[in-house]
Amino acid sequence: MIDTHAHLERLCDINEGIDKIILAASNVEDSKNNLLLGEKYTKKLLVAVGIHPAEIDDSPTELKKLVEENYKKIVAIGECGLEFMGDFDQEKQEKVFRAQIELAQKYKKPLIIHARKAVDETVEILKEYKNLSGVFHCYAGGNKRIKKVLELGENWYFGIDGNLTYEEGLVDVVKNIPKDRLVLETDSPYLTPEPFRGQENNPNNVIYVYKKVAEIWGLSFEETEKIIDGNVEKLFKIV
């Protein structure tokens, strides 16, 4: 099993069944911490760096320097994207997002996309660029936007989290996502799945997302794990 999206300040006790964890970043400080954790736990932790749309006061220039110095240690850029909730500066969000798209393009890294109330706008921006790949983290675009994401190309995926275990509408969405375009996440410490909903989340709980997908697909856990992990390995170029 692979948790493709977790926010960790430190490595917690991880079950043997968890093969890899991809550390997502919200800002430059997170990105630096991810690199430190990745160096310490090289067999378990894979590193992403990025600036979340709620953290756009951070410096894209500093992030760029960090990527330039560490691109061989990084498997993805993100999480980055757009969030159109509450008070937001759309112009600045787009500027910071595009800077990260250009980094992903230059260094041939997949993007970990955050698109909250902004899937359509995010897709339109991504369509302007060539040779991109990535995942719509915690996909929340409903059934009607699945096709739009798929039209970005064969290297785009949907990330599904622990809320799959308690949101009925999300089950229907997963049924409509092609099996070869799905990866699974915890978004630790958030979105804790049943039966631990309400508690702090951690990467060990990704097993409950795998189990729910196996149930939805009508496949064994082992078959589901093979498909999902194969998708992750292809997207993030994990050997």
N, C-alpha and C positions, 0 to 999 in steps of 0.2 A: 504493500500500500504506500501511496505517496500523497502527502498533504501539500498541495500546490500553492497554498497561501496561508501563512501564519505570521503574526507579529509577536516576536519574542524578545524580551529584554535579556533573558538568559535561557539556557537550555534546561528544560524540566526533565523529569524521568520519562523516557520514551520507551514504549513497549517494543519488543523485538520485531513485531510484525510491521512496524513503520520503517520502511526502507529509506525514504528521503523526506525532507521537509524543505520547501522553498520559502525563504524568509522575504516577505514583502516589506517595503519601506514606505513611510508617510512623509519623510523629510530628509534633509541631508544628515542630521544627527543619527536618525534611524539607519540610514544607509551606511554610515561609518560603523555603527554598532554591529550591523549585519556582517560586514566584512571581518570584523574582529571575531565574531562567533563562528563564521565560516572557516577562518584560519584555525580556530581551536578544535572544531568538530568537522573536519574535512570529509569524513565518510558519511555523515548524516545530513549536514546542513548545506543547502545551496543558496546562493546570495542573489537577491534583486536589490536594485537601488532606484530611488525615484522620489518624486514630489507629488503628493496627493493634492487634488484640487482645493481642499480646505486649508492647504499649507502653502499657498502660492506666494506668501511673503518671503519664503525661502529663496535662495539664490540658484537659478538655473546654471549660472556661470560656475559656481562652486561644485554643483553636481557634475557638470561637464568635465571639470578637472578631475574629479573623483573617478569618473568612468575612464577617462584617458589613462589614468595611472593604474587602474585595476581591472581593465576590461576582460582580461583573461580569467579573472576570478568570479566574474559576474555571469549569471545565466539569463537574466532578464532585466528590463527597465520597467519600474513601476513599484507601487501602483500609481498610475497617472491617468488623467482624463478630465472629465467635466462633471460638475454636480450643480444642478440648477434648483436648489432648495434654499429657502430663507433668503437672506441678503447675500448676493454673490456678484462678483465682477466678471462677467462673461468674457470681456475682451482680455483681461489679464489671465484668466484661466486658459483661454485658447493659446495665448502666447507661451505660457509655461508648458502646456501640453505639446505644442508643436516643437518646442526645443527638445523635448524628450523623444518625440517621434524621430527627429533628425538624428539623435544619438543612437536610437535603436536601428535606424537605417544604416548609419555609418559603420557600426560595429556588428551588424547582423545579429541583433538580439531580439527575441520576442518581447512584445509589450504586455504588461499586465494592466488591463484597462479598468478604470473605475468610471462607470457611467450611471449616475443616479438622476433620474428624471431628465436624462439627456442622451438616451441611446441614439435617437435619430440624428442629433447634431454631431455626436461622436463619430458615427458611421460616415457622415458626409465629409468630415475632416479627413478621416482615414482613407477615403476613396481618392483623395488628391495625391496620395503617395504610392510609390511602387515598391515591390519586394519587401512587404511587411508581413509579420506573423504575430500572433498573440492570442490572448484569452480575455473574454469579457468576464472579469471577476464578479462573483456573486450576481450572475446574470438576472436582471430584473426587467427585461424588455417584453415579457409575455410571449404568447404564441405568434402574434402578428409581426414581431420583429426578428424572429428566428431566420426567416428568409433573407432579410437585409444583411445580417451578420454573415450568413453563408455565402452571399454574393461577393463579400470582400475577398474570398479565395479559399483554397483548400487548406491553408495554414492558419485558419482562425477557429478558435474553440470557445466553448461555453463552460464557465466555472460554476459549480453548484455546491452549496454549503449546507450546514446543519439545519437550516430552516426548512429544508425539504422534508424533514421528519414531522413537521407540524403545520405546514402550509399546504392545504389541499390543492390549490390552484397550481402550485409549483410541480406537483406530481404530473399533471397534464402537460406542462411545459416539457418536462424531461422525456415524456413519451414521444414528443415531437422533435426532439433534438437527435440527429443521427448519432448512432452509437460510437462512430469513429471521430466524433467532434466533442466529446464530453470529458472533462477532467473534474476532480473533486477536491474540495478545500474544507478547512475549518474556519478560516478568518479569526483564529485565536487572537485574543481572548474573547471574541464576540461570537454571536450566533450559535450558542451551544445547542446541540441536538437533544431530542428526547433519547434517553430517559433522564438526562442531567440538565435540562433546560432551566435557566435561572441561576446556574452556577457559572463560574469562570470557565471558559473553554480552553482546551489544549489539544495539540495534534493527535494524541491518542484517540480522540473521539471521532476521527475521520472514519473509523471502522463502521460507525453507525450510518454514515452517508453511503458508504459502499454497500452495506446491507440493504438500505432502502432502495438503492438503484437496482440491486440484484432482484429484489421483490418486484419492482416496477417492470423490469425487463423479462421477468420470468426465467432467469438464468441462475445457475449455482453461483455461490460467492466466488469460487475459484475462477469460473469463466468470466465473471464480471471484473474481477481484479485484473485478469490478464488483458482484457480489452482496455480498461481505464489506464492501467500503468503503461501499456503500449502507446496510448495517445500522449501521455505525459512525456515519455521518452522521446517521441517524435517531435513534439513542440519545443521542448527545452534542450533537445540534443543531449540527452543523458545517455551515457554509454554504460 
